[in-house]
Amino acid sequence: MNKIKAIVYAFLAAVFYAVNVPFSKLLLKEVGPTTMAALLYLGAGIGIGILSLFNKKDREKSEHLSKKDVPFVFGMIVLDIAAPIFLMLGISYGSSANASLLSNFEIVATTVIALFIFKEAVSRRLWLAIALITLSSILLSFEGTYCFRFSYGSLFVLLATACWGFENNCTRNISSKSTYEIVVLKGIFSGLGSLVIAVIKREAMSGPEYIAAALLLGFVAYGLSIFLYVRAQNVLGAAKTSAYYAVAPFIGAFLSFVILREHLSWVYVASLAVMAAGSVLVVADTLIRHHVHEHQHTFTHTHDGTTHTHTITHTHEHNHYLTDDKHGHRHILRDLERLPGAMHT
């Protein structure tokens, strides 16, 4: 049941984040890109901080961050300063639909980093799902010159996805801790860092109505999205959560069509079908039947002229994949203990 909830969290996180690109495109007409990045994260930190005040019970039962988590928290904050600045620059140089679609490459970055650096297990089914998701992104990205132009805007968006790929894995290592602490630290410090850069760049400050709109957008698109994403990560892991999160660019592209009247063609529908196939594979890889087998072993040995008979029990975890052609097991030795009724003769 926890995995079902985690999947719902991951999809909701994608939906909330999807509103970011088209509405940011509108606000970037009045707000500088670095200032915009700062306001988005500050809105996230402030908004989730306020929510935490009304969820004292949930906050208190969570494990707090400790000193050993500092390197991951620091990496998370630094990468979250860089990524949204790159994204805002990408949006300002190119179309929001293009930025939405290219952001799918965050899945590839997250999975590769999770595999090679953090040694997170990635199944063949998940690799196939990622391949389909990437293929759908490529189909959309090369939908003529209108939708895809490999420009500075595209390069900045790809840099943002690389930063978020590393950031997702940093966050994965602390995702079992208090989600409120993670999002508030991420939001406030990443936002302040971006704001310092905006001041150094001497970006003009916008009117209060645009600042308020950017903060509200940050609370929804970053705050609520990150909160749900971290909760999902704690159950699903970085690679799988990012795969579910891949629906965000498609929602973002659709919103760009509705809100900004940007071009949307039949290729979008075809690519969405490929994306759906990839998502089904991710769901199949996530919803595994999990149970434990217990084994008892009796053995006899002799020392000091006395024969001893011991009964030992241990358990193995078995993960049965729902759609595998063959019935396979992954064995994990959980414990080894002597039964209370062990015989000594």
Rosetta blueprint (number, residue, H / E / L):
1 M L
2 N H
3 K H
4 I H
5 K H
6 A H
7 I H
8 V H
9 Y H
10 A H
11 F H
12 L H
13 A H
14 A H
15 V H
16 F H
17 Y H
18 A H
19 V L
20 N H
21 V H
22 P H
23 F H
24 S H
25 K H
26 L H
27 L H
28 L L
29 K L
30 E L
31 V L
32 G L
33 P H
34 T H
35 T H
36 M H
37 A H
38 A H
39 L H
40 L H
41 Y H
42 L H
43 G H
44 A H
45 G H
46 I H
47 G H
48 I H
49 G H
50 I H
51 L H
52 S H
53 L H
54 F L
55 N L
56 K H
57 K H
58 D H
59 R H
60 E H
61 K H
62 S L
63 E E
64 H L
65 L L
66 S L
67 K H
68 K H
69 D H
70 V H
71 P H
72 F H
73 V H
74 F H
75 G H
76 M H
77 I H
78 V H
79 L H
80 D H
81 I H
82 A H
83 A H
84 P H
85 I H
86 F H
87 L H
88 M H
89 L H
90 G H
91 I H
92 S H
93 Y H
94 G L
95 S L
96 S H
97 A H
98 N H
99 A H
100 S H
101 L H
102 L H
103 S L
104 N L
105 F H
106 E H
107 I H
108 V H
109 A H
110 T H
111 T H
112 V H
113 I H
114 A H
115 L H
116 F H
117 I L
118 F L
119 K L
120 E L
121 A L
122 V L
123 S L
124 R H
125 R H
126 L H
127 W H
128 L H
129 A H
130 I H
131 A H
132 L H
133 I H
134 T H
135 L H
136 S H
137 S H
138 I H
139 L H
140 L H
141 S H
142 F L
143 E L
144 G H
145 T H
146 Y H
147 C H
148 F L
149 R L
150 F L
151 S L
152 Y H
153 G H
154 S H
155 L H
156 F H
157 V H
158 L H
159 L H
160 A H
161 T H
162 A H
163 C H
164 W H
165 G H
166 F H
167 E H
168 N H
169 N H
170 C H
171 T H
172 R H
173 N L
174 I L
175 S L
176 S L
177 K E
178 S L
179 T H
180 Y H
181 E H
182 I H
183 V H
184 V H
185 L H
186 K H
187 G H
188 I H
189 F H
190 S H
191 G H
192 L H
193 G H
194 S H
195 L H
196 V H
197 I H
198 A H
199 V H
200 I H
201 K H
202 R L
203 E L
204 A L
205 M L
206 S L
207 G L
208 P H
209 E H
210 Y H
211 I H
212 A H
213 A H
214 A H
215 L H
216 L H
217 L H
218 G H
219 F H
220 V H
221 A H
222 Y H
223 G H
224 L H
225 S H
226 I H
227 F H
228 L H
229 Y H
230 V H
231 R H
232 A H
233 Q H
234 N H
235 V H
236 L H
237 G L
238 A H
239 A H
240 K H
241 T H
242 S H
243 A H
244 Y H
245 Y L
246 A L
247 V H
248 A H
249 P H
250 F H
251 I H
252 G H
253 A H
254 F H
255 L H
256 S H
257 F H
258 V H
259 I H
260 L H
261 R L
262 E L
263 H L
264 L L
265 S L
266 W H
267 V H
268 Y H
269 V H
270 A H
271 S H
272 L H
273 A H
274 V H
275 M H
276 A H
277 A H
278 G H
279 S H
280 V H
281 L H
282 V H
283 V H
284 A H
285 D H
286 T H
287 L L
288 I L
289 R E
290 H E
291 H E
292 V E
293 H E
294 E E
295 H E
296 Q E
297 H E
298 T E
299 F E
300 T E
301 H E
302 T E
303 H E
304 D L
305 G L
306 T E
307 T E
308 H E
309 T E
310 H E
311 T E
312 I E
313 T E
314 H E
315 T E
316 H E
317 E E
318 H E
319 N E
320 H E
321 Y L
322 L L
323 T L
324 D L
325 D L
326 K L
327 H L
328 G L
329 H L
330 R L
331 H L
332 I E
333 L E
334 R E
335 D E
336 L E
337 E E
338 R E
339 L L
340 P L
341 G L
342 A L
343 M L
344 H L
345 T L
